[in-house]
Each structure stands twice: as structure tokens, then as C-alpha cells.
């Protein structure tokens, strides 16, 4: 999906003769042209922004910084990579980065931001009743986007958006897994929220690792092959 959409965007840029420094069509118009949802397009644009290929200016639009981006471009890292490798890399990066992000948020989030995170968690619980896995994914993404914003570090926000620029495959099967597994994932969100509310950074890190591990187990249960190194704690060398 991401590779195909990236190729369509590139073709549109070429067809419209858009040069570096030019503004891309409005998000709504571009999504209609590409026949994709605005959420899918927005995730791709944030991914390209994180790689320095476009500049998203709030209130002004998205501006092209370079014409050099292609689905086969190794700089983007998604050229001929297999779907299994993409998922494995996504999970591994989330496992390494999310705990650091959550720890920093625990130190910096204001009571108002924690309150908004609580509202996001309620929205997530309601989305489960929708029976729409994409909606559950989007609410989960909003939850972690608020945490990233709570760090006050724009680079962390960009990294989080980049990690999540490809839909987390675990959520495709959200309503196929057991109720116990669904409750476990939602419980992880609650545990992260509570740890942040209590400013217990160590616990926040641990429950975040548990959350990503649970996502990995869901993929394993769906016969998705992941490398053995994914989601394992680094081993300490013996002195």
C-alpha cells in the first residue's frame, strides 16, 4: 500500500510539473486524485517530511523540497523490502524507541496533556465497539501521538510518525484475535496512561515494551514470520 501510494504521488508530481519549492495540491484534493483516504495520505506525507523530502507548513500546505524520491530509492528503505521485513523492522523500532519516548513524556507531560491522553484512551475503548480495525488503529495512533507531543521534542514526534507511517499490521486482525488478547492490548494502554499519570517512568517504559511484545505475538499467531531478534531484550555481556 505504502509503496503504491508513494509511486502515485511521484507520478502526480511529475504530471503536474511540480518543482522543488512548489506547493503540492491541497490534501483533500490530492487524496481525491489518488483515490485514498486523507489519513493514508497524511501518514505518507509525514513520513516524507521526516526524511526531509517535503515541508509541511501548518496553515499553508505541503511544499516539495526535492523531486528525488522513488519507491525504489534505498534512502526511503521501502523499495524491494518484503512485507515481512517491513513489519519486523517496524516492530523492532517501536520496541526500541517507544519506551524512550514514553519515559521522556512521563517527565514532561502537563496535567492537561495527561487529561487529553485519558480522553484518547476513552475514544480507543469506544472504537473497539465499532468493529472497524482501521478505526482502532487510528485511535491507538492518536494515543501515542499525544504521548510524543508530550515530550516537547519535535524530532521525537517525527520519529513516531515515521514508525507508524505504515499501518501496524497487528491491527488488521484485531477482531480475529481472542477477546483476552484484545483486552490485553487495551489494558496496556491503560497501564501506560496510569504510569504517566503517576510519573512512574520506569514502569511506563516496561509496560510500553510489553505492549509492543503483545503486538508481535498477535502477528506470530497469524503466521506472520518475524526474525528471531525482534522484540528481545539486548543481552548483557558477561564480565
Residue pairs with C-beta under 8 A, 6 or more apart in sequence:
1 40
1 166
1 167
2 44
2 47
2 78
2 165
2 166
3 71
3 78
3 79
4 71
5 34
5 36
5 40
5 41
5 44
6 44
6 69
6 70
6 71
6 76
6 78
7 70
7 71
8 34
8 36
9 30
9 34
9 44
10 69
10 70
10 71
12 25
12 30
12 33
12 34
13 24
13 64
13 67
16 25
18 24
18 64
18 67
19 64
19 67
20 64
20 65
20 66
20 67
21 63
21 64
21 65
22 63
22 64
23 60
23 61
23 62
23 63
23 64
24 30
24 54
24 61
24 62
24 63
24 64
25 33
26 61
27 38
27 41
27 42
27 45
27 61
27 62
28 38
30 41
31 37
31 38
31 40
31 41
34 41
39 138
43 161
43 164
43 165
43 166
43 167
44 165
45 54
45 56
45 62
46 56
46 158
46 161
46 162
46 165
47 161
47 162
47 165
48 54
48 69
49 55
49 56
49 62
49 158
49 161
50 158
50 159
50 161
50 162
50 165
51 69
51 75
51 76
51 162
52 65
52 66
53 64
53 65
53 66
53 68
53 69
54 62
54 63
54 64
54 65
55 62
55 63
55 65
56 62
56 63
57 63
69 75
69 76
70 76
70 79
71 78
71 79
72 79
72 80
73 79
77 89
78 86
78 166
81 89
84 224
84 225
84 226
86 166
87 169
87 219
87 224
87 226
88 226
88 227
88 230
90 163
90 166
90 168
90 169
91 212
91 215
91 216
91 219
91 226
91 230
91 231
92 229
92 230
92 231
93 163
94 163
94 212
94 215
95 209
95 212
95 213
95 216
95 230
95 231
97 159
97 160
97 163
98 144
98 160
98 163
98 208
98 209
98 211
98 212
99 204
99 205
99 206
99 208
99 209
100 205
101 144
101 147
101 148
101 151
101 156
101 159
101 160
102 147
102 192
102 195
102 196
102 201
102 204
102 205
102 208
103 201
103 202
103 204
103 205
104 151
104 153
104 156
105 147
105 148
105 150
105 151
105 196
105 204
106 195
106 196
106 199
106 200
106 201
106 204
107 199
107 201
108 150
108 151
108 152
109 117
109 147
109 150
109 196
110 150
113 146
113 149
113 150
114 150
114 193
114 196
114 197
116 146
117 143
117 146
117 147
117 150
117 193
117 196
118 193
118 197
120 139
120 142
120 143
120 146
121 143
121 189
121 190
121 193
123 139
123 142
124 136
124 139
124 140
124 142
124 143
124 186
124 189
125 186
127 135
127 136
127 138
127 139
128 136
128 182
128 186
130 136
131 175
133 171
133 172
133 173
133 174
133 175
134 167
134 171
136 171
136 174
137 167
137 168
137 171
137 174
140 168
140 171
140 189
141 164
143 189
144 160
144 164
145 157
145 160
145 161
147 192
147 196
148 156
148 157
148 160
148 161
149 157
150 196
151 157
168 215
169 219
169 224
170 215
170 216
170 218
170 219
173 218
173 222
174 182
174 185
175 182
176 222
177 218
177 221
181 214
181 217
181 218
181 221
184 214
185 211
185 214
185 215
185 218
188 207
188 208
188 210
188 211
188 214
189 211
191 203
191 207
191 210
192 204
192 207
192 208
192 211
195 201
195 203
195 204
195 207
196 204
212 231
213 231
216 226
216 230
216 231
219 226
220 226
